[in-house]
Each structure stands twice: as structure tokens, then as C-alpha cells.
Amino acid sequence: MSKRFRAFATLSAIALLITSGSAPVTAGLANELPSESQATPAPRPLQGLDHWPDKAFADDLLWQGDASSAQLQLLTAIAHSLTYLDTPAAATAYEDYAISTITRDRVHRSLRRFRTLLLTSDSPAEFDAAVRREFSLYQSIGNDQLGTVHFTGYFEPSYAASRTPTADYRYPLYRRPPELDDWPQPHPTRLTLEGRDGLQAANGPLQGLELVWMRDRLEAFLVQVQGSARLRLTDGTPLSVGYAGRTEHDYVSIGRELINDGKVPAEGMTLERLLAYFAEHPEDLDVYLPRNDRFIFFRETAGGPPNGTFSVPVTPGRSIATDKTLTPPGAIALITLDWPERSAMGDWQATPISRYVLNQDTGGAIQGAGRVDIFVGSGDAAGEQAGQINTDGALYFLLLKQ
């Protein structure tokens, strides 16, 4: 493992590989941190509130500093949700939603009205008053039935890659097999697809599907965990790749496997310790990576923003990932949490914030009513900030009053 990658992974501080559960299947969704939300969820994940909380909270970012930029991000995210809600997939998603009064039509009308208020309000006070007057609030029951939600951050990473295999770049990312939908079940295992050392795919069904080659096997695996990446090719040109499909296998955490085998202690387990273990025992990659049979395929994305599970782009700071079986997909939400920002001295400081976001992504590790992942952005700086988000807060969904 390269020193450069170890340093970056330590800075990002994101525990990609240290818990059990499923891996994400779309852009990012890296934070597979332990939480109580892994338990069986309650059948009604949201609790309607009789009134907005006494605590005064609003999205101050929309009206402070470069307000036009913040508003543009939110309006962009709303537009993507409206696009999703017009699809057959959205109609299917809302057919059996747990709360009968939350329908696709109501979510669609809510987004359009919220957008109108945002564009026509003359002041933050006028906007906030209109939202409180016209919208009902539904709070997630959280992981304790009392509204406690655990927040983490995810991002789109950046790595070096090559269009052709070389002595330094040996580990491929693969295109989606054209016949993937016709593959018999169970799908081939990771061991069958790429071999124990990750270099044998040319002898199997992935032959000729190599998209790019990476120089570090664990980096290539992490791109599969993230579901997308921005790559720097050896000729200096950029290339972005995004999720294009996967094999139908449960995700197996290699960190959890190391703990189960007594290789590393469970207490104090971090990504840094995990990477250090494989730096000291690179031969164990051949043992543990093949235990995760879920395999992710990619496509070039022409430098555009990564897509979430709902096949619409995710917006930095405005898109969240939740358990799609419990929360209304595409809906607007208000989150409250401690948000990390760098101080003038260069250290991280957390400030309580409230922010309007759109529910536009999911992830296998984002399970239960008490788990939210926030898309922070792309690149190393986003990775550093995403790694600082590991805190409890609250999640509310906004719907027009009936």
C-alpha cells in the first residue's frame, strides 16, 4: 500500500471497512460506522408532530454569506428530486409506503411549493414563517424511538489510474457485463471473478471489461465500497467513474472478519488501524478481500456529479442517504447536527446547524430510522470533512399540510 494512500485514508478518517452489514451500491456511502440502527426497524419510522418544535431552527446558510450559492445548491437538489418523482421507479417506491398519508403526489406538491416560497420570499423571516405555516413536520423516530439519529458523511474520492495495464497499475475496475441481468443465481463470487490475488479476471466472465487499472489493490476495493471516484490518469487527464451495477451478494466487512478471526481488537477499531494491519500483512489481502462476494461495476461519467440510488445526481451538502424502506424517497428534510468546519488555525470545530436537504440516496450500511449519511462532495478536502462527521442529531421531513 502506498504511503500517499495511507496518509489520505488517515486524513479522511472514514471507517469504510470496519463494521458488518452491506456495502453501498451508489456513489460514496462510505461511513459504515456501528450504530444501534442496525436493529430491526419499527414499522412506522416517522412520527408526525402537532407543531414545530419550540426551538427556533432554520437553514441560516440560505441567507448568510453567499446566499445565492446556497440557494442554488438547494434548488438544484430539489430539481433532481422532482425528476426522480416523475419516474416509474418512484411510483413503485410509494406504493406500499408505511405511512399512508405520505404519498408521491404529496411529496411532489411539497417540493414545488417549497421551491416557490424559496424563490419568492423577501426575507429569511418571511420564508421561515411561510414554511412553518404551510408544512407539517414528521420526525424520524431515530435509533432510540426518541428521535436520535446518527450522522456520518460520504464523499467521492480521487485516485491515480491508468488506461492501460503496467507494472505499477495492475488492478482493474470493470464495466458492467452486458449480460449481467441474465447471469444465473447465485452470481459468481469475488474469488471466481478476479481470483484470490485480484489479477485473474482475464480468465473469466470479466475478460475484456477492464475500464481502468489502479496501482493499489485496496484502493480498487475502496472504489467499489464508495461506488464512484474521480481518477487522475497517468497522462494527467481526469476521469470520473460511477456505479453501473453489482452482483447479488451480501456485503461482508473485511474489518469485521479481521476482528472475528482475532487479528485485530474490536475496541478502538479505526480505518487507520485497519490500513496499518494490511500494510504490515499485505498477504492477508488475498485472504480477506475474497470474503466479500459483492462486486461493483462502473461506467465513465464524463466528469459530472455522482448519481445516487435514485439515478439522479447528488448535491454536496444538500443530498442525504437514508434507509429507503423507511423514509420517503426524494422528499425534502431538515437535519440538525453539529457540522465540522476548519478554523483559521486549521483545526476542526463543530457548530450546531439546521439545513434543508433532499432524501436522494441509500446505502447498505445506512439501515434503520436512526441513520443518515450526508454527501459532502468530491476530492480530498471533501474526504477530510466527511471523516469529521460522526455525531448524533435529528431528522425531520416536511410535507404540505393535508
Buried (B, 14 or more C-beta within 10 A) or exposed (E): BEEEBBEBBBBBBBBBBBBBBBBBBBBBBBBBBBBEBBEEBBEEBBBBEEEBEEEEBBBBBBBEEEEEEBBEBBBBBBBBBBBBBEBEBBEEBBEEBBBEEBBBEBBBEBBBBBBEBBEEBEEBEEBBBBBEEBBBBBBBBBBEEEBBBBBBBBBBBBBBBBBEBEEEBBBBBBBBBEEBEEEEEEBBBBBBBBBEBBBBBBEEBBEEBBBBBBBBBBBBBBBBBBBBBBBEBBEEEEBBBBBBBBBEBEBBBBBBBBBEEEBBEEEEBBBBBBBBBBBEEEEBBBBBBBBBBBBBBBBBBEEEBBBBBBBBBBBBBBBBBBBBBBBBBBBBBBBBBBBBEEEEEEEEEEEEBBBBBBBBBBBBBBBBBBBBBBBBBBEBBBBBBBBBBBBBBBBBBBBBEE
